[in-house]
Amino acid sequence: MQRFLRFLNLLWSGRCWLTTLFFIVVVGFVDHNSFLNLFFLLQKNSELKEEIAYYEQQYAEDSKALRLLNTSAEAVEKVARVNLLMKNDNEDVYVVVEE
């Protein structure tokens, strides 16, 4: 019984440390605004920024291609030949499919 009382006395005398430890556990892991949640949000934020950069680059390339299509007849013909498989009357088109 003496050992148990000494142990309780030790815990009670260190209540400042226990309170600090409790605060660190709550703020660090349990709370909605915890450091763990903050880490995951920052990671998600960086992934979304990379995705935004990719889509901005894709938008710039597509805008350039669209401007080229609006100004150049050769570009329209190239798109029609490559993507839509169109041809002139005196030409034959062969489509090679790799298996």
C-alpha positions as CSV (number, residue, x, y, z in Angstrom):
1,M,0.0,0.0,0.0
2,Q,2.9,2.3,0.7
3,R,4.3,1.8,-2.8
4,F,0.9,2.7,-4.3
5,L,0.7,5.9,-2.2
6,R,4.2,6.9,-3.1
7,F,3.3,6.4,-6.8
8,L,0.2,8.5,-6.5
9,N,2.2,11.2,-4.6
10,L,4.8,11.2,-7.4
11,L,2.0,11.5,-10.1
12,W,0.3,14.3,-8.1
13,S,3.5,16.2,-7.6
14,G,4.2,16.0,-11.3
15,R,0.7,17.3,-12.3
16,C,2.2,20.2,-14.2
17,W,4.1,17.7,-16.4
18,L,1.0,15.6,-16.8
19,T,-1.1,18.6,-17.8
20,T,1.6,19.6,-20.4
21,L,1.7,16.1,-21.7
22,F,-2.1,16.0,-21.9
23,F,-2.1,19.3,-23.8
24,I,0.5,18.1,-26.3
25,V,-1.4,14.9,-27.0
26,V,-4.7,16.8,-27.5
27,V,-3.3,19.5,-29.6
28,G,-0.9,17.2,-31.5
29,F,-3.2,14.3,-32.4
30,V,-6.8,14.4,-31.1
31,D,-8.1,17.9,-31.8
32,H,-9.7,18.8,-35.1
33,N,-7.0,21.4,-35.7
34,S,-4.2,19.1,-34.7
35,F,-0.6,19.2,-36.0
36,L,-1.3,15.8,-37.7
37,N,-4.3,17.2,-39.5
38,L,-2.3,20.3,-40.4
39,F,0.4,18.1,-41.9
40,F,-2.2,16.2,-44.1
41,L,-3.7,19.5,-45.2
42,L,-0.4,21.0,-46.2
43,Q,0.4,17.8,-48.2
44,K,-3.0,18.0,-50.0
45,N,-2.4,21.6,-50.7
46,S,1.0,20.9,-52.4
47,E,-0.6,18.2,-54.5
48,L,-3.4,20.6,-55.6
49,K,-0.8,23.3,-56.5
50,E,1.0,20.8,-58.7
51,E,-2.3,19.9,-60.3
52,I,-3.1,23.6,-60.9
53,A,0.3,24.1,-62.5
54,Y,-0.3,21.1,-64.8
55,Y,-3.7,22.4,-65.9
56,E,-2.3,25.9,-66.5
57,Q,0.3,24.5,-68.7
58,Q,-2.2,22.4,-70.6
59,Y,-4.4,25.5,-71.0
60,A,-1.6,27.5,-72.4
61,E,-0.8,24.7,-75.0
62,D,-4.4,24.4,-76.0
63,S,-4.8,28.1,-76.3
64,K,-1.8,28.3,-78.6
65,A,-3.2,25.4,-80.7
66,L,-6.6,27.1,-80.9
67,R,-5.0,30.4,-82.0
68,L,-3.0,28.6,-84.6
69,L,-6.2,26.8,-85.9
70,N,-8.0,30.2,-86.2
71,T,-5.2,31.8,-88.2
72,S,-3.7,29.1,-90.3
73,A,-5.3,26.9,-93.0
74,E,-2.4,24.5,-92.9
75,A,-2.9,23.8,-89.2
76,V,-6.6,23.0,-89.9
77,E,-5.6,20.7,-92.7
78,K,-3.0,19.0,-90.4
79,V,-5.5,18.4,-87.7
80,A,-8.0,17.1,-90.2
81,R,-5.5,14.7,-91.6
82,V,-4.0,13.4,-88.3
83,N,-6.9,13.3,-85.9
84,L,-9.9,12.8,-88.2
85,L,-8.2,10.7,-90.9
86,M,-9.4,12.9,-93.7
87,K,-7.8,12.8,-97.1
88,N,-7.9,14.4,-100.5
89,D,-9.7,12.8,-103.4
90,N,-6.6,11.5,-105.0
91,E,-5.0,10.0,-101.9
92,D,-5.2,6.8,-100.0
93,V,-5.0,6.6,-96.2
94,Y,-3.5,3.6,-94.4
95,V,-4.0,3.2,-90.7
96,V,-1.4,1.0,-89.0
97,V,-2.6,-0.5,-85.7
98,E,0.0,-2.1,-83.5
99,E,-1.0,-5.1,-81.6
